[in-house]
Amino acid sequence: MQEVNRARVMTVGSWVVNFAAQMYGMLTEPNMKDVHDANHYAFSPNPMFIGAFFTMQVVVQLTWISKLFRPKDGRKDDPTAYAEPAQLSYAPIYALGNICIAGWMIFWNNEMFVMSQALVTLNSLSQLYAVWVLLPPMTKDNVWTHLTAQTFAGIGILDLVDNGAVALRYPGPPTTAVQVITGLSFGLMALLTNPIFSACQLYNLVALYFGQSDVWGKSLAWMILATGIVVLFKMLTFRLPGKVAL
């Protein structure tokens, strides 16, 4: 039970810190959107997509965290009834990610983009380690852990390129070489990964499309089409055995 209690403290505590930082970022002056609008570069997405994704993450993450407090089948005295192994393994990385993104928000709002880039890089690398190395294959028992981790890692890619372009003051449109690398990178991430992570990469491209224009926007549209075909195929062919419990 000690491991479960430790996971509860890490997940709830870090979630509260991150949520408070996001509220600070939205309510302070200048807010995060003001900073975004004043620093629009080659990989700046439409900020509304960030807000929509954050709202979805709140629902997914709170559902996932609640499983640390809700025993299966009413077995209140059984520690194994409160969390599956993947959830306990992922809890420290989840907490680290929340702290990184909370710190990112503080640095972003103060236009300290090198420091904010360091934190989003640490977050992205840790989340990718979790989804590509740490977590076992997705099953009906650990699907909520995968939803939490894969979406955290998925949006982390957008954070990485967005903040990176701002830190480097890299204007759009990118060079042809950078556009090709971007298309190949997003395409391979969609093709070779979990369907949830794949869908996140499609979402990232759509967010970028609505944040960019002209030639770069048209290139992103072709990337969306190609990646969308991959994601649709993966979603149609993916089967999760058993019934997923809320």
N, C-alpha and C positions, 0 to 999 in steps of 0.2 A: 504493500500500500504506500510505502514511502516514495517509490518511483512515481506512482500516480499523483501523489500530493506535490512532488517536485514539478511534474509536468503542468499541474494546475496553476501553480504559482508563476511559472515561466510564461505560459501561454496567456493567461489572463492579465498578468502584470504588463507584459510587453504590448499586448493589444491595447490596453488603456493608454499607455505612453504614446503609441503610434496614433491612435485615434485623437488624442489631445493635440498632438503635433499637427495632424491634418486640419483640425478645427482652427488652430492658430494660423495655419497657412491660408485658410479660406477667409478668415475674419479680420486679420491684421491689415494694415495699410503700409506699403503696397501688398496686395495679396498675391498668391501664387500665379493667378492668371495675369495680373498686371506685369509681373516679372516675365512670364512667358511671352506676352504680347510685345514687350520691349526687347526681347532677345529671341527673335524668330530666325531660325537657321535651317539648314538643309534637311534635318531630321526632326523638325518640330511637328508634332501631331496636332490635330484639332483638340483643344483642351476638354471639350465636352465629352469626348470618348474616354478620357482619363477619369472624369467624374463618374460616368456611367459604370466603368469597370470597378472603381472603388466601391460603389454602392453594392454591386454584385458580390465583391469580395467580402464585404461586411456580413452579408447574409450567409455565405458559405463558411466563413471562418467562425462565426458565432455558433453555427450548427455543429461544426467540427469540435469546437471547444466544449460545447455542452455535453458531448459524449464522454468527457472526462468526469462528469458529474451525474450522468444517468446510467445506472447499472442495467445490463441486459437481463431480461426476464425477472426483474425484481430482486436479484441476488445482491443485496446491499452489503453483505459481509464478505463477498468474494472479490478480491482485488482485480482478478482477471476479467470481471464483468464490466469494468469501467473503461477500458481502453484496449485496443488491439496493439500488437507489438510495433507495427509501423508507426502508429500515432506517437507512441512513447519515444521511438527512435528519432522521429522528425521534430519533436517539440523543441529541442535546443536550437535547431537551425531556424525554425519558425520564429522563435524569440529573437535570435540574432537579426533576422530579416526585419522584424518590426523596429528594433532599435536603430538599425541602419537607415531605414526609410524615415523614421522620426528625425534623426539627425540630418538626413538629406533635406528635409523640409526646412529646417532652421537655416542651413547654409544656402539653400536655393533662394529663400525669401530675402536673404541678406546679400544675394548676388556673389557668393563665394563659391564659384562654380567648380574650381579645382577640388576643393574639399568635398563638395556634394558629389562630384564624380568618383572620388575615392570610395565613398560610402555606397553608391549604387553599384560600383564594380564589386565590392566585397559582398554585397547582398546577392547580386546576380550569380557570382561564382559559387557561393554557398548554396543557393537554391538549385542551381544546375547540378551540383554535386549530389544534392538530395534526390532529385528526380532521375538522374542518370546512373547513379552509383548506389546510393543508400537504400532507397525504397525497393521492396520486392514488386513483382508484377501486380497489376491491379486486379483485385477480386471484389466480390460483393462485400467482404468484411472491411477492406481498407479503402473503399472507393472515396470516402469523404476525406481521408488523408491525402489521397492522390488529387482530388479536386482542389484542396487547399494548396498543396505544394506545387502542382502543375500550373495553376493560375498565378501563384506568386512568382514562379520562375518565368512564366510566359510574359507577363507584363514587365518583368525585370529587363527583358531584352529591349523593349521600347524605352524604358527609363535610361538604359545604358547608351543607346544611340542618340537619343534626344539630348540628354545632358552632355554627352561627349561632343556633339556638334556645337553646342553652346559654349562649352569650355574652350574649344578650339577656334571658336568664331568662324565656323565653316559654313559659308553661304551656299544657297541653292542656286541653280541646280547642281548636283554633284557631277564630277567628271564621268565620262562613259565607263571608265574602269570601275569606279566606285559604284555606279548603278548596276553593273554586271555582278560585282561581288555581293551587293545587297540582294539582288534577285536570287542568286545561287544560294546564299546563306539562308534566307527565309524559306526558299523552296526545299532545301535539304533538311532544315529543322522541321518543316511540316511533314516531309516524307518519312523521316527516320525515327520519329518520336511517338509518344503516346498521343491518342486522338485529342485529348484535352489540350495538351501543349501545342499540337498542330493547329487547333482552332484558335488558340491565343495568337499564333503568328499571323493567321489570316486577319484577325481583329486588329493587330498592330499595323498591318499594311493598310487596312481601311482607314484607321486613325491617321496615318501618315498622308494618305491620299487626300483626305478632307482638310489636312493642314498645309498642303502644298498646292502648286498650280503649274500651268504651262507645260513645258516638255517633261519635267520631272513628274508632274501629276499624271501625265499620259503613260509614262513608264511604269509608275506604281499601279495604274489600272491594269496593265498587262500582267504584272506580278500577282495582282489580286485574282485575276482570271485563272492563271496557272495554279496558284496555291489553292484557290477555291475548289478546283477539280480534284486535287489531291485530298483535301480535307473532306469533301463530300464522299469520295470513294472510301476513305477510312471510316467515316461515320456509318456508312451503309453496311460495311462488312464487319464492323466491330461487334462482338457479342460478349456481354458480361454474364457469366453463369450465376443463376440464383437471383433472388430478390433483394434489392438494396433497401435497408432500413433507414428511416429518418432518425 
